[in-house]
């Protein structure tokens, strides 16, 4: 980009123009070298550059004003972990992970699981081990709970359906299904740590909650 020639009246005017363009990263390499050489010998231009740079920083960087609504929105989207009073959720998750891990060793290593075929037993053991690792990881890094919830939620639904179907068909007793207690507890605690997504919407549609709101605000037309 062509710059203005040096003025006989103000020989530094062109260099001040170059300095302003330099702050916006608009100079070519040759123009920057020309400006640097001039600044080595001109105290007035150096002072101009310092003042301009300070003004530029103040205009571009300034303190933000507090915005509680924005902070609340960001925190809600971030899904912060809820560990309960005294942080009880983490040790419960760790305990569930340990129990499930121990229960998964037999099917995975020895291929035995309540009369199932060896192939199926190993698959069951691998699934249990994956769940144990997931729960242990959330006990270590609770803020990861929400990301793991879709997988664990699907496993929870499938486990409950399978348990009910087996008991109704007479293949398993309720006592025998107690082996899944650690899995169910771990999944529920994981959901709590993830912020209990969906709970507020569910509760808001309950009859007693609607009647309570109506009583507090008066009848609506």
N, C-alpha and C positions, 0 to 999 in steps of 0.2 A: 504494500500500500504506500503510495507516494505521500511524503510529508511536506509541510510548508518549509520554505527556505528560511535561513537565519535572517532575522531582521537586524538592520544596522542600528536601530534605536534600542532594541532589547535582544541581544544575542542569545539569551537563554530561553526565549519564548518557544523555540522549536524543541528544545530539550525538555521543557515542562510538558509539552504535548506528547513527546515520546514517553515521559515518565507516567503520565496518565494512562496511555495505551498499555504500558507495561503492567500496570496493576490489573488490567483486564486480560492479560496474556494475549495481546493482539500484535506484538512486535515480531518481526522476522529476526533471525539470528544476527544478521548484519546490523540491524537497527539497535538491537540490544547491546551489541559490542560497542557501537557508537555512543550509546547512552552511558554505559559503564565507564568508558574512557573519559567522558566529560565529568561524571560525578567524582572521579578521582581528584579533579583539580578545582571543582566549583562547590564551595561550602553552601552557597545560597540554594543551589539545586538539590543538594543532599538534604538540606532542611525542608525543602518543598516535598521531596519524596517521603521523608519521615512523617510529615504532617498529613500528607495524602493517604499514606498507608494506614495511619492511625484512624483517620476518618472513615476509610473504607472498611476497616475491621468493625468499628462501632455501628456502621450501617448494616453490615451483613450479619453480625453476631450480637444478639441482644437477649436479655432475660425473658423467658416466656411467662405469661401470667397463669396463675393456677386455674385449672379447669376440672372441678370435681366430677362433672358428667363424663368428660373424656377419660379420666382416670378410672372411673367405675366401669365404663364400657370396655376398656383395655383389659382390666383385671378379670372381668366376666369372660371375655373371649380367651384369656390365658388359662382359664380353668385351674386356679391355684389349688393345691392339695389341701384336703381337710382331714387332719389327723386325729381329731377328737380331743377331749380333755386329757391332758397329760401325755398326749401322743400315743394313746393305746392302740391305734390302728396298725402301726408299724410292727410291734411285736406279735400281734395277732396274725398278720400276713406272713411274717417269718415262720411262725409256728405251723400255719397251714401249709406253707411251702415245704417245710421239713417233713411233715406227715405224708403229704402227697408224694414226695420224693421217695421216701421209704416204701410206700405202698407200690410204687411203680417199678422198683428194682426187680421183684420176682417176675412179673409178666415180661419185662423187657429183656432180662438176662436169661431167665430159665424158660420162658415161653409158656407159663402156666397161669391161668386166670379163670377159676371157677368153671372148669370143664370146657372152656373155649379152645379152639384149635390153636396150635402153636403160633401160626401166622397172625391170627387175630389177636392173640394175647400180646404179642410183641408190638402190634400197632396200638393197643390200649396202653401198654406201658410207655410207648413213645409219646402218646398224647398227654398222659399224666405227667411225664417228666417235663414236657414243654410248659404245661400249666404251672408246675412247681417253680421252674426257672422264671417264668413271667411274674409270679407273685413275689418271689424273692427279689427280683429286680425292682419292683415297685416299692417293696419294703426298704430298699436301699435308696431309690430315687423316686419318692412319692409323686413328684410333679409329672411323671410319665404315666400315671394311672389312666388318665382320660384317653390317651392314645391306644392303650391296650384293651380298653373297655369293649369295643366292637367284637373282637375275637373271643374274649372271655364271656361276653353276654350271649353270643351264639352258642358257646359251649354250655353255658348254664341252662339255656332253654332246651337244648338237645338232651342234656342229662336229666332234667326234670321229666320231660316227655318219656324218655326211656325207662326211668324208674317207675312212673305211674303205669306204663304199659306192661312192664314185667310183673308188677304186683297184681294188676287186674287179671292178667292171664294166669296167675298162679305159679309163674316160673321162679319168682323170688319173693321172700318175705320182707316185711318192713325192717326186721332186724338185720337181714342180710344186706339191705340197701344202706345200712348205717355206715358202710365203708365210704360212702360219698359225702359224709357230713363235713369233713375237712374241705372238700372241694366247694360245697355250697357256702360254707362260712367264708372261705377265702374270696369267692366271687362276690358275695354281698358286701364284705368289707372293702373290696376293691372299688365297688360302685360308690360306696360312701366316701372313700378317699377322693374319687374322681369328682366329687361335688354333687352326688345324687342326681344326675341329669334326668329330667322328666318328672321328678317328684313334685315340684311346685305346680306344674301344669296339671298333674293328676289330682292333687289335693284341692286345687282351685275349683275343680268340677264336682267335688263331693257336696251332697245336699246340705250337711251341717255347716260347711264353710260358706255356702251361698246364703243360708239363712242368717248366719252370724253377721255377714256383711250387710245384709238388708236391715237387721236390727240396729246396727251401728250408724248407718247412714239414713235410716228412715225408709219408708216404702217408696218405690220408684214407680213412675207412671209409664 
